[in-house]
Amino acid sequence: MEALKSLPVCPRLSDPALTKPEGLEGWLDLLFLPEYFDVFQHNGFTSMERIHMLWEVELTSVSCHDSCQTICHVS
C-alpha cells in the first residue's frame, strides 16, 4: 500500500479545468503511459474518437508483446 502513495495522480478527463488531449500520444502521456503508444496503434486504437469508445475489456486485452504485460485499469 505504501508504493501506491508514490504513484502519480491520474487526471480525470471529465475535469473541466483539464486541457483535453487531441490525440493518442497526448492521452497516453496524460496517463503517464507513453510506452504503450505503439501497442495501442498496433491494436487499432489510433484516434481519440476510438479511444472514447474503449471498453474496459478492450483495455485488458491490449497486451504489450515486447514485455508480456497487460494494461489493466485506466480510469
C-alpha positions in Angstrom: 0.0 0.0 0.0 2.9 2.4 0.6 4.0 2.0 -3.0 0.6 3.2 -4.1 1.1 6.5 -2.5 4.1 7.2 -4.7 2.2 6.7 -7.9 1.3 9.9 -9.8 -2.3 11.1 -9.6 -4.1 10.3 -12.8 -6.2 13.2 -14.0 -9.9 12.7 -14.9 -10.8 13.6 -18.4 -14.1 14.9 -17.1 -12.3 17.7 -15.2 -13.3 20.9 -16.9 -10.0 22.6 -16.0 -8.1 19.9 -17.8 -6.8 20.6 -21.3 -8.1 17.6 -23.2 -5.5 15.6 -25.3 -6.0 15.8 -29.0 -4.5 12.5 -29.9 -3.5 9.1 -28.7 0.0 10.1 -27.8 -1.2 13.1 -25.7 -3.7 10.8 -23.9 -1.1 8.3 -23.0 1.2 11.0 -21.8 -1.5 12.4 -19.6 -2.0 8.9 -18.1 1.8 8.5 -17.7 1.8 5.6 -20.1 3.7 6.8 -23.2 5.4 3.4 -23.5 2.1 1.9 -24.7 1.8 4.2 -27.8 3.0 1.5 -30.3 0.9 -1.2 -28.6 -2.3 0.9 -28.9 -1.5 1.8 -32.6 -0.8 -1.9 -33.4 -4.2 -2.8 -32.0 -6.1 -0.3 -34.0 -6.6 2.4 -31.4 -5.3 5.3 -33.4 -7.8 8.2 -32.8 -9.4 9.9 -29.9 -12.7 9.0 -31.3 -11.8 5.3 -31.0 -10.3 5.9 -27.5 -13.6 7.5 -26.3 -15.4 4.2 -27.3 -13.0 2.0 -25.3 -14.5 -0.6 -23.0 -12.5 -1.9 -20.0 -12.4 -5.4 -21.6 -10.6 -3.9 -24.6 -8.0 -2.3 -22.3 -7.3 -5.6 -20.6 -6.9 -7.3 -24.0 -4.4 -4.8 -25.4 -1.2 -6.5 -24.4 2.4 -5.4 -24.8 4.0 -8.1 -26.9 7.6 -6.9 -26.1 7.3 -7.3 -22.3 4.3 -9.5 -22.0 2.4 -7.0 -19.8 -1.2 -6.1 -20.0 -2.8 -2.7 -19.4 -5.1 -3.4 -16.5 -7.2 -0.5 -15.4 -7.1 3.1 -16.6 -9.7 5.5 -15.3 
